[in-house]
């Protein structure tokens, strides 16, 4: 059986170059993501720090979306204000403490506006 290729002496299958494979597979020229190296390939032998599973008030304020916390402070003002103050006192996680502070500030503003709204009709008589 005669082959139609120029290199009849080579019995190994011809391999395509990596660039040829990449050009055939996709139409765009975006760079491909690099694979992450395995942990055993890494030069650094220090253990990776994993974030602790948060519980209690830390978990409430750190894992809840800030938009939901703002809505909670606006719609459930007294409860959000109390929980925000408790969160400021007890939270140890910086993100949870920041979200508790935002909830407390918005809760306090809404309490002030609610109190002023009750006083305005009585002063106009």
Order of alpha helices (4+ residues) and beta strands (2+ residues): alpha-alpha-alpha-alpha-alpha
